[in-house]
């Protein structure tokens, strides 16, 4: 499919992320995409937020990413996205190494957790350019009980790739073996809720149909 026939703006959609998974979701849906990772300090923004909910934290980070990139690229339609993992009131970040990943999985095993995936759509860095410019979708996953040996085996097989996701797993790969129940849209789990995003782009007149 000719992506330019579907996407109405003259320039491709600009994704404020280096995530290959998010880029592939958009290109798979027939959209022309360029990437420009946001230059923000996520942990500093989180600290400034005070006592906000994990849902609002995801929204704040997605908007900050979109705003930073949109300010550097006038006239472009920019998508910012972020995902926050919440388990029993605690927010998890990407593990720094395999030891941290082991700790993550030890805390998540046998429990349910939520993945809050937020998206912000901006142009020229001005949120008022669009209506309903940001949203959050949530998926809920229940990890099966795992002992230390099972976690060790998983990490040995999955390798350093586990450090690229907040939960130390990729559901589209070996991470699926960790779960007994998954509730939610697959693209939300991957970090970019695609169906509601396309609906908003369509509502903003950015898609041909």
N, C-alpha and C positions, 0 to 999 in steps of 0.2 A: 504494500500500500504506500502511496505517495503521502508522506506525513504532512507536507505543506498543504495538501488538499483538505486535511482534517483540522489543522491548526491555523486560525485566522490571522494572528499577529504576524508582522513581517519577519521578526527575529524569533529564533527558537525559544522555548521555555527555558528559564535559567534555574537550575536546581542548586540551592545553597548548601551543598553537601558533597563530600567525596565518596559517598556510599554507592558502590557498584550495584547493590541490590535495589536501592531506590531508583537509580538511573534505569536499570533494566526493567523495572515495573512500568515506568513511564514510556520507554521506547517500545516495550511489548504491547502497550496500548495504542501504538501508532503515533506518538507525539515526538516531534523533534526536540531534542534536549541537549543543552550544554550544562557543564557543571562549574561552579565557582565556590569552593569551600569557604564558609564564613570564618572571619577572623575575630572570634570571641573567646572569652575565658568562661567556659560553662560553669565551672565550680565557683568562680567569683560571682557570677550572676545568681547562682543558687544560694550562696551565702547572703547576698543582698536581699533576697526575697523574703527572709524571715520565716515566719510560721505559716507558709502557704501549703495547700494540699498538693499531693503528687500530680494530680490532674492539672492544676494551675501552673505547677512547675514546668510540666511538659509544654503547655501553651506558651509560657513566658520564653522558654528556650527556642521554640520554633519561631516565634515572632522576632526575637532578637537576631536569629540567623538571617531571616528574610530581610529585616530592616538593614542590617549591615551590608549585605550583598546588593540590595536594591539601591542603596545610597551610592554605591560605586558604579552602578550600571543604569543610568537614567533611561527611562522609557521601556525598560525590559519588564516582563512579567516574571516574578521570582517566587519560587516555592521554597519555604523553609520547613523543616520537619525535625522532630525530636521524639524520643521514646523514653519513658520512665518506667522502670520496673519497681513495683511496690509489693512487699510481702509483710503482712501483719504489722503495718505501719512504718516499716523501714524501706527507704529508697536505696536501690542497688545501682552501682555504676559499673562500667566495664572493668573487669579484673585486670590488674597490672601485669600479672604473670600467672603461670600455671598453679602456683601455690595459692594465690588469691582466688583463682577459679575453683580450686578444690574447696576453699572456705565458702564461696558462694553456693556451690552445689550442696554442701553439707547443711547449710541453712535452709535451702529451698526444698530438699528432698522430703517427700511425705507431706508436703503442704501445697496449698493453692496460692498462686500469685497473680497479680494483674499487670498487664502491659498497656500503658496509656500512650497512644501514638497521636501526637499533635501535628497539625499542618497549618501554616499561615501562607496566604497568597497576597503579595504586595506588588505595587508598581511605583517607581520613583521614590520608594521609601515612605510612601504615604498610605497609611491604612485606610484613610477616608476615600481613597480612589475606588474602593470596592465595598460592597456590603457583604456581611457574613464572611469576612475574610479569614477567619480562623476557626478551627474546630478540633475536637478530641474524640477519638474512638478507643474503646477499651476491649481487650480480649482477656479471657481468664483461663489459666492453665494449671493443671494439677500434676505435680511431679510424683512419680511412684516412689515408695520407700527404697532408698539405696544405702548400702553400707559402704564403708571406706574402700573396700576392695573393688566394688562395682564402679565407684567414682574414679578410682585410679585407672581402671581398665578403659573407661570412657575417655578420660583425658589423654591416655597414651595413644589411643586410636585417633582421636580428633585432633590432637596437636595444638599448636599455638593459635589456630584459627578461633579457638574459644575465647580468646582475649579481645576479639573484635565485637562482641555483643554483650549487652548488659547482664544477661543471665548466664553467660558462659556456655551457650548452646546455640546451634543453628537448627531450627526445627525442620528446615528443608534438607538437612543432612543427617549425620549420626545422632544429632540431638533428639530426634523423634523417639529414640529408644528410651529416653528418660521419662516419658510421660504416660499417664494412664487416662487423662482426659484433657481435651483441648476445646475451648468454647470461644468462638470468635472468628472473624474474617481472616483469611490467610494473609492478605496484604497488610492488615493491621498488625499482625504478629511480626511481619517482616519490617515494619516501621514506616509504612506509607499507605494509609487507608485509601485504596484506589477508587472504589466505587463512589464514595461520597466526595472525593476530590474531583473526579470527572464530572459529577453532578454540579458542583459549584463552578467549575470552569465553563460548563455548558450554560449555566444560569447567567454567567457574566458575559456571554456572547463570544467566548474565545474559541469555541469548537463549532465545526460546520453542522453537526447534528447531535 
